[in-house]
Amino acid sequence: MLAFGTVLGEGEAPDSQRVIEAAGHALAVVFHALYERQGAQGVDRLPGGSQWRQAVEKQPESHRHLAVHEDHLVKVSERDLPAVRAAASLLPAMTFTGTAAELRERVAQLESIGVSEIAYQPAGPDIPGELERFMAAVG
């Protein structure tokens, strides 16, 4: 299973700067995918979705696909940032983000249905720290 997200520290909120930098790209991809597959009606249902879509649709249609996927699965683009902040409360539900205990529980659930490997893609300015937190939580 491919996983994107981060381990939340004690009392750390999904909308904290560190979490946005480490896991926001995974939430941005939700906006990208919904827009590509369902258009306005899909993405507008998310917090910040309408504003995100309007920013994307300012781009010429011939270049819009590139604008939608700018920094895709690498980091949160400037265009994605307001929407990711608005929807940050969705990070635990839509990405592999949670406290260490929550992620251990999710790994156990995945194992119970046959998942035998997690390919984790860390992101943000502290990749070694993300890997260490992830391994400490689920390793």
C-alpha positions as CSV (number, residue, x, y, z in Angstrom):
1,M,0.0,0.0,0.0
2,L,1.3,3.5,-0.9
3,A,1.0,5.9,2.0
4,F,1.4,9.7,2.3
5,G,1.1,11.5,5.6
6,T,2.8,12.2,8.9
7,V,2.8,11.2,12.5
8,L,1.2,13.8,14.7
9,G,3.0,14.9,17.8
10,E,1.2,15.0,21.1
11,G,-1.4,17.8,20.8
12,E,-0.3,18.7,17.3
13,A,-3.1,19.9,15.1
14,P,-3.5,18.9,11.4
15,D,-3.4,22.5,10.4
16,S,0.0,23.2,12.0
17,Q,2.8,24.4,9.7
18,R,4.9,21.2,10.1
19,V,1.9,19.0,9.3
20,I,1.0,21.0,6.2
21,E,4.6,20.8,5.0
22,A,4.9,17.1,5.7
23,A,1.4,15.9,4.6
24,G,-0.3,18.7,2.8
25,H,0.8,17.4,-0.6
26,A,-1.2,14.2,0.0
27,L,-4.4,16.3,0.6
28,A,-3.6,18.5,-2.4
29,V,-3.7,15.4,-4.6
30,V,-7.3,14.8,-3.4
31,F,-8.2,18.2,-4.9
32,H,-6.3,17.4,-8.1
33,A,-8.0,14.0,-8.5
34,L,-11.5,15.2,-7.8
35,Y,-11.1,18.1,-10.2
36,E,-9.8,15.8,-13.0
37,R,-12.5,13.1,-12.4
38,Q,-15.5,15.1,-11.3
39,G,-14.8,18.7,-12.2
40,A,-16.4,21.6,-10.2
41,Q,-19.0,19.4,-8.5
42,G,-16.4,17.1,-7.1
43,V,-13.8,19.6,-5.8
44,D,-16.3,22.3,-4.7
45,R,-17.6,19.9,-2.0
46,L,-14.3,20.2,-0.1
47,P,-13.5,23.0,2.3
48,G,-11.6,25.6,0.1
49,G,-12.5,23.6,-3.0
50,S,-14.4,26.4,-4.8
51,Q,-11.6,28.9,-4.2
52,W,-9.0,26.4,-5.4
53,R,-10.9,25.6,-8.5
54,Q,-11.4,29.3,-9.4
55,A,-7.7,29.8,-9.1
56,V,-7.0,26.9,-11.3
57,E,-9.6,28.0,-13.9
58,K,-7.8,31.4,-14.2
59,Q,-5.2,29.4,-16.1
60,P,-5.6,29.0,-19.9
61,E,-7.4,25.7,-20.6
62,S,-4.4,24.6,-22.7
63,H,-2.2,24.8,-19.6
64,R,-4.7,24.0,-16.9
65,H,-3.7,20.4,-16.5
66,L,-0.1,21.5,-15.6
67,A,-1.5,24.1,-13.1
68,V,-3.7,21.5,-11.5
69,H,-0.8,19.1,-11.0
70,E,1.9,21.6,-10.1
71,D,4.2,20.1,-7.4
72,H,2.0,17.0,-7.4
73,L,3.0,14.7,-4.6
74,V,6.1,16.7,-3.9
75,K,5.0,19.7,-1.9
76,V,2.0,22.0,-1.5
77,S,2.0,24.6,-4.3
78,E,1.2,28.2,-3.6
79,R,-2.1,27.7,-5.4
80,D,-2.9,24.6,-3.3
81,L,-1.9,26.1,0.0
82,P,-5.1,28.0,0.9
83,A,-7.3,25.0,0.1
84,V,-5.0,22.6,2.0
85,R,-5.2,24.9,5.0
86,A,-9.0,25.1,4.8
87,A,-9.3,21.3,4.5
88,A,-6.5,20.4,7.0
89,S,-9.0,18.7,9.3
90,L,-9.5,16.1,6.6
91,L,-5.8,15.0,6.7
92,P,-6.3,12.1,9.2
93,A,-9.2,10.7,7.2
94,M,-7.8,11.2,3.7
95,T,-4.1,10.5,4.3
96,F,-1.9,8.3,6.5
97,T,-1.8,11.0,9.2
98,G,-2.5,10.5,12.9
99,T,-0.9,10.0,16.2
100,A,1.5,7.1,16.7
101,A,-1.2,5.1,18.4
102,E,-3.8,5.8,15.6
103,L,-1.3,4.8,12.9
104,R,-0.3,1.6,14.7
105,E,-4.1,0.7,14.8
106,R,-4.4,1.5,11.1
107,V,-1.4,-0.7,10.3
108,A,-3.0,-3.6,12.3
109,Q,-6.3,-3.2,10.5
110,L,-4.4,-3.2,7.1
111,E,-2.5,-6.3,8.1
112,S,-5.7,-8.0,9.1
113,I,-7.1,-7.6,5.5
114,G,-3.9,-8.8,3.9
115,V,-1.7,-5.7,3.4
116,S,1.9,-6.9,3.8
117,E,3.9,-3.8,2.9
118,I,3.5,-0.1,3.2
119,A,5.5,2.1,0.8
120,Y,5.7,5.4,2.7
121,Q,6.6,8.6,0.9
122,P,7.8,11.2,3.4
123,A,7.7,14.9,2.4
124,G,8.5,18.3,3.8
125,P,11.8,19.9,4.9
126,D,12.8,17.1,7.4
127,I,12.7,13.8,5.5
128,P,14.9,12.0,8.0
129,G,12.7,13.2,10.8
130,E,9.6,12.0,9.0
131,L,11.1,8.6,8.4
132,E,12.2,8.3,12.1
133,R,8.7,9.3,13.4
134,F,7.0,6.9,11.0
135,M,9.3,3.9,12.0
136,A,8.9,4.7,15.7
137,A,5.2,4.8,15.3
138,V,4.6,1.7,13.2
139,G,7.9,-0.2,13.0
